């Protein structure tokens, strides 16, 4: 059995994080072809557990994906969720806040998109932007963003208390891999639409973003809402690792089918 990455990638509460020391190109000894086959097996298992979660209707799961540009948040979501029951999942992509969002606290828009009981929610970016891009680009004063780590821990603890199991993945790419992928977006007409000029501004702020990620992960990796640092230079490794982390999370909460209704058991349907 291939090494289970979920243990090795998990950041224990209080641990120091140095992203430079975390590999971006680990393969865990997996082979590409067998990893693809295993991804399909993991997805079949996810499908079964998602159905049980829906039948149980008491709890939910939230997978948070954060990453530097071009690390593959969208590709991960496509790879993991395609072929599964769309009714069981909800994906929310968080963009630059606008409209009523900017007139509320930073968690307002996030809370309303938290998954309802029975569902698995995936956040493509999240409330973490409010201590990442907001911090790096000084969008609010330090006195404001620095208080947000505690608010995030409190918010996630509230969700956990109310039945949502949270798991957070940082898709970790190297600076060189990001360069190649952004260049491909410029060069390939099929990928042009993914390129934003702002991606280059963010790329110039690479060290500041890495430092902001390190700090955010250190401050908010808790037993109930742990961070995982997922090597993301190889798409197939990234996809299988995130799928296994999600599967492990569901296996841990072990959703149960409701007991059979005695008034229904044995009835003959005419
Ligand atoms: P993505 O890069 O996720 O595929 P976009 O290209 O539309 O999607 O980029 C979304 C942008 O929104 C990112 O630059 C991200 O930093 C920004 N963003 C998301 N949430 C916030 C926030 N709370 N404050 C400021 N910017 C944000």
Boltz pocket constraint, residues with backbone or C-beta under 6 A from the ligand:
constraints:
  - pocket:
      binder: B
      contacts: [[A, 69], [A, 94], [A, 95], [A, 96], [A, 97], [A, 124], [A, 125], [A, 126], [A, 129], [A, 130], [A, 133], [A, 134], [A, 139], [A, 194], [A, 196]]
      max_distance: 6.0
